[in-house]
Amino acid sequence: MPKLTVGTENNADIQIYYEDHGDGQPVVLIHGYPLNGHSWEKQEHALLEAGYRVITYDRRGFGASSQPVVGYDYDTFAADLKTLVDHLDLDDVVLVGFSVGTGEVTRYLGTHGSGRVSKAVLMGTIPPFLLKTDDNPEGVDRAVFEGIKAAVLADRPAYFKAFLDNFYNTDTYSGTRISEQAWQSSFITAVGASAYAAWACVDSWLEDFRDDLPEIDVPTLVLHGNADRILPYEATAARLPGLIKDLELVTIDGGPHNIGWTHADEVNTALLAFLRR
């Protein structure tokens, strides 16, 4: 079980758990809230079969990584990612982020540059900027996010039940594209994460990525479902064309937030085609 130290808290190491499999061009898969690296299983299998080296890791606070009460911001998340990329000495790497992970990819490229990176993929994207402000009227009212934080504090398992129902659009896809067992697996993963991280990560969703996006100078694929109830398509993916220099936008018709599970065939087809180009 490889772990990498990315910081300290009260003299104890903060470690992130990662897995590194296969050969070929490296692809780093960065998971969404509130899951872990194993949530990429449908993409990992397809990538390994296609001859890629696949690296997954658990964000601090989630999965098998340490659960500190510090570092739940995108500068730190991107620094953790850089530590992993440097530790493994990856070059020509493809960074693939889902949901919260798209912020990691964007901030990494905006801050650390693309010296080791050849391509980027944003799936269920959080950029450009979720919070409604005077210069971002397309965003979401702050009160919504304060309500989420209050719900996490009041009854975290109940909050995750509602969140995951919308994560998969279970009223539409339960029993067809998402089984009860797969939903339960996500719920178990979610409630096993740090309670503090589940609350603290909400503030990170409000970070402004508009200055990072013009710094992305590698080909970028955006995959997003137009029925996404977590990060609505019109407030996120639909705004990215023109903000990233070399961008391809693939809209998954009827796709919920976690299209990597419910629409894995479409996602994998688009992902592999992009990587081969």
N, C-alpha and C positions, 0 to 999 in steps of 0.2 A: 504494500500500500504506500506508494511514493507520496511524500509530502514536502512542501517547500516553504521555508520560513520567509514571510513577507513583512514582518514587523514584530513589535512587542507590546504587551499590555501588562503593567505591574510586574515587570521582569519575567514574564512568561512569553514564550514564543507564540506568535500568530502564524498558523500554518494553513496552507491551502492544499487540499487533496487533488491530485490529478492522475489521469491515465493517458498513456502514450502507446498507440498500437499501429502496426502496419509500417509500410515503407512508401517511398514516393514523395510527392510534393506535400508538405505539411498543411493541414487544415485544423485550425483551432475553433472549437465549438463552445460558445459562451451562453450559458443557459439563462432562462427567465425566472422571474419571481413567481412563486416561492418554491421552485423545484431545485434540481441539481443536475450534474453532468449526465446522469443516466437518462434524463428525459430526452436526450438526442438519439435514442436507440434506433429509430427508423432511419435517420440520416447517417448515423455511424455505420450501420450495416451496408448501406448503399455505397458510401464512400470507400470503405475497405474493399468491397467487391470490385470497385472501379480502379483500385490500385493506389489510393491515397493513404498517407500517414495521418491518423486522426488523433488529436489531442483534445480531451475534455477536462474540465476542472470544476470544482465546486467553489462558488463565490464565498468569501468570508461570511460566516454566519449561517451557512446553508450546507446541507449534505454532510460529508465527512470532514469538512474543514473546521477550523477553530471558530468559536462563537464569542468573539469579543464584543464589547459595547462601544468600540471606536472604529472609525474608518468607513462609515456608510455614506460616502459621497463619491462623485465620479472621478475626482482627481485621484483618490485613493484606489478606487476600483481599477482605473487605467494603470496606475503604478503597479498594482498587483499583477495585472496582465503583462506588463513590460518585464517584471521580474521573472515571470514564467518563460516568456519568449527568449529572454537573454540567457536564462539558466539552461534551457534546452538548445540554445544557439541556433534558433530557427531562422532560415532565410527563405525568400520566395514564398512566404507563408500567406495563406488566405485566412482572414479573420471573419468568422461567421457569428453574428450575435442575434439572439432572439429576445424581443421585449426589452427588459432592463438591460440585457446584454448588448443591445444596439447602442446604448449610451456608452458602454465601455469601448466598443469599436470606434465610435465617433470621437470620443475624448482622447483615446490613444492616438489616433491619426492626427487630431488637432494639436496635441501637445508633444508627442514623441516622434511624429513624422512617419514616413513610409519606407524608411531605409531597409527594413526587413520584410516589408509587406508588398505583395504583388496585386492582391484583389481584396475586396471587402463585400460582405453580404449583410444586409439589415433585414430581418424578418420580424414582422409585427412591430414596426419601429416606434420608438419613443420620440426621437427628434422630429421636427426642429425645436419645438418649445411648447410644452403642454399648458403652462399657466396663462390665464387670461390677464393681460396688462393693457395699458393704454396703447402701447405699440405692438400688441399681439392680441387683437380682439377675437381671433379665431380660437383662442385657448379656452380652458375650463376654469370656472370660478374656484378660487382658493378654498371656499367653504366646502367644496366637494372633497378635497383632500384632507381637510381637517375632520370631516365626517368619517373618512376611512380610518384615520388614525384613532379616532375615538372608538370606532367599532372594533378595531384590533385590540385596544386596551380593555374594552368591556367584555368581549367574548371572542377570543381569537379563533377557536375552532368553528364557531358559527359564522364568523366573517369569511373564513376560508371556504366554507360550504357554499355560500352565496357567490364568492369570487370564482370558484372553480366551475360552478354552473354556467357562469357567463364566459369563462375561459374557453369552454368547449361548446357553448350554445346547446346545452343538454336538452332543452325543450324541442330543438330541431334534430339533433343528431344522436341522442341517447339510444343505444341499442343498434345503431347502424354504423356510425363513424366513431363512436366512443362507447365502449362497453362499461357496465357498472364496475367491473373489476379494474379496468384501466383508470376510471375516475377515482376509485378508492385508493389505488396506488399513488395517484397524485396527492390525494388528501393526506395519506400517511406521511408522504414526503414533506408536505407543507407543515403539518403540525409538529414534525420532528425538527424543524428549523428553529433557530434562536428566536424566542419571543421578542427580544429586544430588536433584533434585526428586522423582524416582520413589521414592527412599528417604525423604526428609524429609516428604513429604505423608502418609505413613502415620500419623505422630503426630497430624496434624490430625484424623484420623478419630475420635480419642478425645475430642475436645472435647465439653463438656457444653452442650447447647442448651436445657436445661429452663427457664432464666431468660429466654431470648429468646422462647420460644413464646407466653407470655401477652401479649407486647408487639405481636404481630402483630394489627393491627386492620383488615385488608383481607380481602375474600373470598379464600379459599385453596382451590385444588384439589390433591389428592394423587392421583397415579397410580402404581400399584405392582403388579408382577407377583407372584402368589402362589407362583411357582416360582423366585423370586430366590435365587440361591446366593451372591451377593456381599453384599447387605444383606437378610438374611432378613425376610420380610414381618411375621412375628409380633413380631420385635424392633424393628421400625421403624414402618412405616405403620400397623399395627394398634393401636399405642399412641397415635397422635396425636389421635383423636377425644376431645374434652374438654380438650385442651391448647391448641388454637387455637380462638378464639371462633367464627369463621364458616368452617367447614371442610366440604368435600365430598370424600369418599373414593371413588375409582373403582378397583376391583380388576380387574386384567387376568388372567383365568383362564389358567393355564398359562404366564404371562409370565415370561421370564427377567429379568436385570437390565436389559439395554438394550432395553426394550420400544419405544423410539422407532424402532428399526430393525425388529425382528422382528414387532411388532404395530402398525406405523405407522398403519394405517387406524383401528384402535380408539382409539389415542392421539390422532390428529388430530381424529377425530369428537368425542371428549370435550373436547379442548382448545378447539376452535372453538366448541362449544356453550357452554362456560364463559365464553369471552371475549365472546360476544354477549349474555350475560345482564346 
